[in-house]
Amino acid sequence: MTTTDGMKAGGYYDHHSEYQQRVAATGSELIQDAVSRTPALPPGSSFVIADYGCSTGKSSAAAMRTAVDATRATEPTREIAAIHNDVPTNDWNTLFANLADDPDGYSHAPGPPVVPLASAVSFFDAAAPAGTVNLGMSFSAAHWLRTQPDVRVPGFYFSETSGAARTSLAEQADADWTRFLEMRARDLAHGARLVVQMVGTTTPPPPAEPQVTARALLQAMAEVAAAMADDGLLDPGAVERYLLPVYARTTEEAQRPLSATGSDVAAAFEVELIRTDPVANPYLDAWSADHDDAGYARAYAAFVRGFTESSLREHLFTPGARDGSADDLLDQYFDRLETRFAADPEADAFEDWTLTVVVARR
């Protein structure tokens, strides 16, 4: 069972992905550096860029343009192909409309036209012809798990588990990350770089507690769902079983398959960078400037809906609806979440520690 059909379609995710765009912007210098380190290509060949987990393209559009511009800075006439990869149920119509309409997008870059291509498969599978990708990128996507976990989790999130449940989730996340890297080892040409940014967890020295991306948000989401169960709208068992299928890795967890003795992944890649960095919350920044509680709550709730709705519908509201349709209950759920955000803007703020991984294909 897949964990998500993709981000909310029809341009909704694009209009409410300021956070994802801010994360992707932090990788601009890494992309330029990755392009500069790519081995020289033979005459007549194309430079191939792949965006893994592209959604509708808005959050990574600037990154793709950065890669195109960096390539053309040294090779103005080099042909470039841009592979946009996501699940078959992704909103592909919006993606290609965005590519055509964005005045700052790569379709308007100087030089020969960049050829846009769609790869409508999971990034846990091969997503390009073997050995053809010269630059791989992935932004705010590789933290999604491949299949819906079958564990009971208080608080909707992996970070609230302990014991056997936590071990199970960690093992699943490790296997999924390993699989993602195995498929990129297949896709990438020798000397190519892979730049991945995903939600992360810090591991400060004791007695400081780990900082887990989105932990406060997921606790708030769980409490709102529990209140709907108390009101007879949702099955309490469905609320208890629901888990957002996202895992915020530590740098050590990201490193593990890349350094494991005898690992095919370790043999395929040289690690150039693994680190976590805080990324400021654009919604909270705006609220700090204008103190518009209602505006903040609308923007924040829309951001959350953009990336969680598919998972919530499939794994909570469809099996758990008791009074009303899944879509009606989703509307009520996000109305309640918005009301909660407006009541105390700082209480449930989204905190992000982005995990960045850069590797080179041997």
WOWOCOR-V676168 format. One record per backbone hydrogen bond with DSSP energy under -0.5 kcal/mol. NH is the residue of the N-H (numbers start at 1). CO is the residue of the C=O. If there is no record, write none. Layout:
BEGIN
nh={NH,NH}
co={CO,CO}
END
This chain:
BEGIN
nh={3,8,12,13,15,16,16,17,21,22,23,24,25,26,26,27,28,31,32,33,34,35,36,37,38,45,47,48,49,49,50,51,52,52,53,53,54,54,57,61,61,64,65,66,67,68,69,70,71,72,73,74,74,75,78,81,82,83,83,84,84,85,85,86,90,92,95,96,97,98,99,100,101,102,103,105,108,109,115,116,117,119,120,121,121,125,131,132,132,133,134,135,136,137,138,140,141,144,145,148,151,153,153,156,157,158,160,161,165,166,167,168,169,170,171,172,173,174,175,176,177,178,179,180,181,182,183,184,185,186,187,188,189,191,192,193,194,195,196,196,197,198,200,201,202,208,212,213,213,214,215,218,219,220,221,222,223,224,225,226,227,228,229,230,231,232,233,234,235,238,239,240,241,242,244,245,246,247,249,249,254,255,256,257,258,259,259,260,263,266,267,268,269,270,272,273,275,277,279,282,285,286,287,288,289,290,291,293,296,297,298,299,300,301,302,303,304,305,306,307,307,308,309,312,313,314,315,316,317,318,320,321,322,323,329,330,331,332,333,334,335,336,337,338,339,340,341,342,343,344,347,348,349,352,354,354,355,356,356,357,358,359,360,361,362}
co={146,306,9,8,11,12,13,14,17,18,19,20,21,22,23,24,25,27,28,29,30,31,32,33,35,42,79,46,47,81,135,83,50,137,51,85,51,85,54,57,58,60,61,62,63,64,65,66,67,68,69,70,71,71,75,47,115,49,81,82,117,51,83,119,87,90,91,92,93,94,95,96,97,98,101,102,105,106,80,114,82,84,118,86,119,122,186,129,187,187,48,48,193,50,195,197,197,141,245,1,149,151,240,153,154,246,157,158,162,162,163,164,165,166,167,168,169,170,171,172,173,174,175,176,177,178,179,180,181,182,183,184,133,361,189,134,359,136,194,357,138,355,353,249,211,205,210,200,211,351,212,214,215,216,217,218,219,220,221,222,223,224,225,226,227,229,228,228,320,235,235,236,237,238,156,243,244,143,199,247,250,251,252,253,255,255,256,256,260,257,263,264,265,360,358,358,356,354,352,280,281,282,283,284,285,286,287,291,292,293,294,295,296,297,298,299,300,301,302,303,304,304,305,308,309,310,311,312,312,313,316,317,233,233,325,326,327,328,329,330,331,332,333,334,335,336,337,338,339,340,344,344,346,279,277,352,198,275,354,196,273,194,270,192,268}
END
